[in-house]
Structure formats: structure tokens, C-alpha cells
């Protein structure tokens, strides 16, 4: 399912227009992105938690040349599934 499929399904299930649902979905994605960018975590009870994690620096290899490189520390987004989501997927 892609973003447009999600909008279509929510629209048909809720009776809202596709434009209204698209605004809500885009607003949700923007707010989660802004919160993660600010170092906050977004917790949706039962669904899951969006957060950022530090990935430490490590050595790697350039696949084209085979040269060893140093990969710097970075911050990456992460998602941890909640209990209801885990149960629904079983």
C-alpha cells in the first residue's frame, strides 16, 4: 500500500473527501518529521513509537574500489511496534 492507497481507503471508510484525508495524512507526516528532527519521540499507544537513534561511527569498505573508509556517527529514524500492532500482524 502506498500513500495514495491509504488516502483512498481512509476516505472510503470515513466518508471524508480525499482532499481532506490527504491534508490530515500530510499534516501527520509533517508533524512526525518535525518532532523527530527536534529530537522528540512520537508515541501512539498500541500502534508504536517513532524515535531517533544514534548510530556510532564504524569502518566500512567502498564497494567500487575496495578501499577502507570511516563511516561517521549519524542519527537515524526508528520505529518500534506497539503491542496491538504486533498482535494484529501475528
N, C-alpha and C positions, 0 to 999 in steps of 0.2 A: 504494500500500500504506500502510495506517495502522498504528498501534501494535498494535492487536488482531490484524490480519492477520499482522504479524511474529511475534507471540507464538504464534499458531496454527501457522504454518509451522515455526518452530523446534521447537515441541512435537512435531509430527508427524514431523519429521526426526530428532529426537534421542531420542525415547522418554521424555522428561521430561514431567511433568504441566504443564498450562497455568499452574497456580498457581506452581510452581517457576520456570518460564521467566519469568513476569511479575515475580517477585521479582528475578531476575537482570537483566532489562531495566530495571526501575525503579532498581535499585542502580547499574547502569552510567550511566544518565542523571543520577542524583543526583551521582555522583562526577565526571562530566564537568562538570556545572554548578558544583559546588563548586570544582573546580580552576580553571575559567575565572574564577570570581568572586574567586579568590585571586591571579589574575594568572599562573597557570601555564598551560602548554600541554600538551595530551594528544596524544601521537604514537603511532599504530598503524601499524607498518611495513607498507607495501604497501597499506594502506587509505587513510590520510590523517592530517592533523593538524588538531586543533581548537585555535584560539588566539583571542586578543583583539587588536583593532587600534584605534588612536586615530583618530578622525575629527575633523579640525580644524574650527574654527568657520567659518561661512560666512554669507553673506547669502542670504535667501530671500524668498518672497512669500506672503502669506496668500491662499489661493485664493478665499476668500469675500469679502474686502474689497479685495484688490489691494494692501494696504499692505506696504511692505518691512519685513522682520523680520530680526533677527540670530539665527541658529541656533547655540547654544553647542557647544563641543567635547564629544565623547562617546566612550565606549569601546563597541565593538560586537563580537559574536562573529563568527568567520570560520572557514571550513573550506577546506583545501587538499587536493585529492585526491592520493592516492599513485599510484605507477606501476602497480601491479596493478589498481587500480580503474579508472584511465584506460584501460588495455589492455582490460579486460573490457567497457567501455562502447563501444569503437570499433565 
